[in-house]
């Protein structure tokens, strides 16, 4: 994983809950360094080629 804009640590800042009661599909990620927020599908977090769990 190669950091972009010195962003290599993220946290899930919000889970987007659909109003119609359907399953959760998206979350907001916030970069610890820049505070930039990005909305992604939560399943993309399972891609170990892009994301790793913990502070490494």
Backbone as CSV, one residue per row, in Angstrom:
resi,resn,N_x,N_y,N_z,CA_x,CA_y,CA_z,C_x,C_y,C_z
1,UNK,0.838,-1.171,0.000,0.000,0.000,0.000,0.883,1.234,0.000
2,UNK,0.681,2.111,-0.955,1.473,3.336,-1.078,0.616,4.526,-0.642
3,UNK,1.044,5.267,0.385,0.265,6.422,0.840,0.191,7.511,-0.234
4,UNK,-0.951,8.143,-0.322,-1.156,9.270,-1.235,-1.372,10.506,-0.370
5,UNK,-0.678,11.588,-0.674,-0.763,12.836,0.101,-0.471,12.614,1.587
6,UNK,0.475,11.723,1.875,0.891,11.404,3.239,-0.250,10.838,4.075
7,UNK,-1.295,10.341,3.418,-2.425,9.742,4.118,-2.266,8.230,4.112
8,UNK,-2.005,7.669,5.275,-1.897,6.221,5.350,-2.677,5.647,6.524
9,UNK,-3.251,6.508,7.357,-4.071,6.061,8.469,-5.457,6.675,8.335
10,UNK,-6.465,5.821,8.424,-7.850,6.256,8.260,-8.696,5.668,9.376
11,UNK,-9.826,6.314,9.644,-10.800,5.760,10.566,-12.181,5.893,9.959
12,UNK,-13.050,4.978,10.329,-14.431,5.063,9.866,-15.097,6.126,10.732
13,UNK,-15.477,7.239,10.117,-16.055,8.340,10.876,-17.577,8.304,10.892
14,UNK,-18.178,7.563,9.946,-19.639,7.493,9.918,-20.073,6.261,9.134
15,UNK,-21.045,5.579,9.657,-21.690,4.476,8.943,-22.973,5.056,8.364
16,UNK,-23.143,4.952,7.054,-24.307,5.538,6.394,-25.438,4.506,6.404
17,UNK,-26.460,4.800,7.189,-27.601,3.890,7.353,-28.713,4.346,6.407
18,UNK,-29.108,3.497,5.457,-30.185,3.863,4.535,-31.507,4.084,5.270
19,UNK,-32.257,5.091,4.849,-33.531,5.418,5.493,-34.592,4.348,5.260
20,UNK,-34.463,3.587,4.179,-35.489,2.601,3.846,-35.291,1.267,4.569
21,UNK,-34.307,1.180,5.451,-34.077,-0.032,6.206,-33.267,-1.095,5.477
22,UNK,-32.796,-0.787,4.272,-31.971,-1.740,3.538,-30.595,-1.864,4.212
23,UNK,-29.847,-2.901,3.896,-28.541,-3.117,4.540,-27.562,-1.955,4.300
24,UNK,-26.666,-1.789,5.239,-25.627,-0.756,5.140,-24.684,-1.121,4.006
25,UNK,-24.376,-0.147,3.137,-23.466,-0.400,2.024,-22.286,0.568,1.986
26,UNK,-22.401,1.734,2.639,-21.347,2.750,2.557,-20.943,3.264,3.936
27,UNK,-19.695,3.691,4.017,-19.167,4.330,5.214,-18.340,5.539,4.784
28,UNK,-18.158,6.466,5.708,-17.248,7.590,5.483,-15.921,7.265,6.156
29,UNK,-14.833,7.407,5.400,-13.482,7.261,5.951,-12.878,8.635,6.094
30,UNK,-12.191,8.857,7.210,-11.518,10.131,7.429,-10.026,9.886,7.581
31,UNK,-9.238,10.622,6.812,-7.781,10.525,6.907,-7.329,11.198,8.204
32,UNK,-6.508,10.509,8.975,-6.036,11.040,10.253,-5.154,12.267,10.029
33,UNK,-4.308,12.243,9.013,-3.359,13.337,8.767,-4.033,14.615,8.285
34,UNK,-4.887,14.512,7.272,-5.455,15.709,6.642,-6.904,15.990,7.021
35,UNK,-7.561,15.046,7.687,-8.975,15.155,8.042,-9.906,15.089,6.829
36,UNK,-9.367,14.728,5.667,-10.181,14.590,4.458,-11.115,13.404,4.627
37,UNK,-12.361,13.557,4.159,-13.352,12.489,4.274,-13.730,11.985,2.894
38,UNK,-13.892,10.677,2.800,-14.257,10.031,1.541,-15.292,8.955,1.837
39,UNK,-16.314,8.852,0.988,-17.332,7.823,1.137,-16.968,6.637,0.254
40,UNK,-16.972,5.441,0.850,-16.643,4.223,0.113,-17.636,3.127,0.495
41,UNK,-17.666,2.062,-0.301,-18.469,0.908,0.086,-17.733,0.179,1.205
42,UNK,-18.472,-0.282,2.195,-17.793,-0.921,3.322,-17.131,-2.221,2.913
43,UNK,-17.636,-2.872,1.898,-17.023,-4.133,1.446,-15.628,-3.913,0.844
44,UNK,-15.358,-2.714,0.341,-14.025,-2.452,-0.218,-12.948,-2.490,0.871
45,UNK,-13.343,-2.344,2.128,-12.381,-2.436,3.234,-11.843,-3.847,3.404
46,UNK,-12.528,-4.832,2.831,-12.076,-6.221,2.911,-10.954,-6.528,1.926
47,UNK,-10.654,-5.610,1.021,-9.610,-5.804,0.015,-8.244,-5.594,0.680
48,UNK,-7.560,-6.678,0.996,-6.268,-6.585,1.708,-5.145,-6.059,0.827
49,UNK,-5.365,-5.955,-0.465,-4.348,-5.353,-1.345,-4.344,-3.826,-1.181
50,UNK,-5.428,-3.283,-0.649,-5.555,-1.830,-0.490,-5.528,-1.421,0.981
51,UNK,-6.200,-2.198,1.834,-6.376,-1.823,3.237,-5.800,-2.883,4.165
52,UNK,-5.181,-2.438,5.250,-4.759,-3.335,6.323,-5.314,-2.806,7.643
53,UNK,-5.586,-3.701,8.554,-6.127,-3.315,9.855,-4.973,-2.964,10.793
54,UNK,-5.131,-1.888,11.536,-4.152,-1.518,12.552,-3.174,-0.460,12.076
55,UNK,-2.271,-0.113,12.960,-1.261,0.916,12.700,0.056,0.229,12.403
56,UNK,0.428,0.214,11.128,1.660,-0.449,10.745,2.617,0.523,10.109
